[in-house]
Amino acid sequence: MGARRVQSEILNRNQSPNIRVYVVWFSMIPTDARSRWNWTGGILEDPRVLHYWDERKKVGRFYAGKDPESDDPEVVWDAFYLYGSDAKWIEKPDHELATGTTVRSEFDVLKDSLLPLVK
């Protein structure tokens, strides 16, 4: 799983306090239901990681280019968005450094983009 690799190959090996990880979870398949399990799954247990549950999938719709308040079924999930420390969110985030989906298949893009920032 991509998140486990983020924990083992990035967070555990780089103790920089300047890393902040925001994880947004939501249910895309029945087994993802928040009520069925510890929704963080014991994954990314690091003090630099903040977990959020997004029942309405607003973040996934935003990144799909949809109105987050809509019921449109198009949702981005299992993806990452990397921003530098100078990023600001006014109407949308700026200074995106890297993005990829799925986290597992694009892990090397994430790692190669992130590691120079923490050294």
C-alpha positions in Angstrom: 0.0 0.0 0.0 1.3 3.5 -0.8 0.6 5.0 2.6 2.6 2.3 4.3 5.6 3.2 2.0 5.2 6.9 2.8 5.5 5.9 6.5 8.4 3.5 6.2 10.4 5.2 3.4 9.8 8.9 3.9 8.6 9.7 7.4 10.5 7.1 9.4 13.8 8.0 7.5 13.4 11.8 7.6 12.7 13.2 11.0 12.5 16.8 9.8 9.9 18.7 11.8 9.1 20.7 8.7 7.1 17.9 7.1 3.3 18.2 7.4 1.1 15.5 6.0 -2.7 16.0 5.7 -4.6 12.8 5.0 -8.2 13.0 3.9 -10.1 9.7 4.2 -13.5 8.9 2.7 -15.4 5.8 1.7 -15.2 4.9 -2.0 -16.0 1.2 -1.6 -18.2 -0.5 1.0 -15.2 -1.9 3.0 -14.0 1.7 3.4 -16.9 2.6 5.7 -15.7 4.6 8.7 -17.9 2.5 11.0 -16.3 -0.8 9.8 -12.7 -0.2 11.0 -10.2 2.2 12.5 -10.4 4.5 9.6 -6.8 5.6 9.8 -6.0 1.9 9.6 -3.0 2.4 11.9 -1.4 3.9 8.8 0.7 7.1 9.0 0.9 7.1 12.7 3.3 10.0 13.0 2.9 13.3 14.9 3.5 15.2 11.7 0.4 13.6 10.1 -3.1 15.0 10.5 -6.1 12.7 9.6 -9.5 14.0 8.5 -12.6 12.1 7.6 -14.5 13.6 4.6 -17.9 11.9 4.6 -19.2 14.0 1.7 -16.0 13.7 -0.3 -15.7 17.4 -0.7 -11.9 17.3 -1.1 -12.1 14.6 -3.8 -14.7 16.5 -5.7 -12.6 19.7 -5.5 -9.5 18.0 -7.0 -11.7 16.4 -9.7 -12.6 20.0 -10.7 -16.2 19.7 -9.4 -18.2 21.8 -7.1 -17.4 20.2 -3.6 -21.0 20.8 -2.6 -22.4 18.8 -5.5 -23.5 15.2 -5.5 -21.5 14.6 -8.7 -20.1 11.1 -8.6 -16.7 12.1 -10.0 -14.1 12.1 -7.1 -10.4 11.9 -7.0 -9.1 9.4 -4.5 -5.9 7.5 -3.7 -3.9 10.5 -4.9 -1.3 12.9 -3.4 -0.7 16.6 -3.9 2.6 18.0 -2.7 3.0 21.7 -1.9 6.0 23.6 -0.7 6.2 25.6 2.5 5.3 28.8 0.6 1.9 27.5 -0.7 -1.1 29.5 0.2 -4.8 28.5 -0.1 -6.9 31.5 -1.0 -9.4 30.2 -3.7 -7.3 27.2 -4.5 -3.9 25.9 -3.4 -0.9 27.3 -5.2 2.7 26.2 -5.7 1.9 22.6 -6.4 5.2 20.7 -6.6 4.0 17.2 -7.6 0.8 15.2 -7.9 0.1 11.6 -8.6 -2.4 8.8 -8.5 -2.4 6.2 -7.2 -0.1 6.8 -4.3 1.2 3.3 -4.8 2.0 3.6 -8.5 3.4 7.1 -8.3 5.2 6.7 -5.0 8.6 7.4 -6.6 7.4 10.8 -8.0 6.3 11.7 -4.5 9.5 10.6 -2.8 11.8 12.2 -5.5 9.9 15.5 -5.2 9.7 15.5 -1.4 13.1 14.4 -0.3 15.0 17.4 -1.5 12.7 19.6 0.6 13.6 17.9 3.9 17.4 17.5 3.6 
